[in-house]
Amino acid sequence: MGFWILLLIVVGLILSAVIGGSRIASNNRKQPKIERIGEVVDKRVDWTEGSSSKTFYLTCEFENNERKEISVSNDKYGLFVVGDRIQVTSQGTWNWVDRVIA
């Protein structure tokens, strides 16, 4: 009996996460894409001691002096240095960063 209750709870949590993720993705797809050019002004890595999980961030500054910190993948993080010009594409809560070669 206890096994079935635990199994039902686990399945419910998984379904809840999938449905929640689908809602966020659906909402993001409805948002307009906004492209802006900025400059990398800082980089940082955030990790919890004793954990192998790391999150990589770029802080970029746009022409209107607005700053935004963007999470990037490990393989993209190494491609950027402070002072690089970048194109930031935002759609809802999603962000893409590409280096501007000029």
Secondary structure, 3 states (H helix, E strand, C coil): CHHHHHHHHHHHHHHHHHHHHHHHHHHHHHCCCEEEEEEEEEEEEEECCCCCCEEEEEEEEECCCCEEEEEECHHHHCCCCCCCEEEEEEECCEEEEEECCC
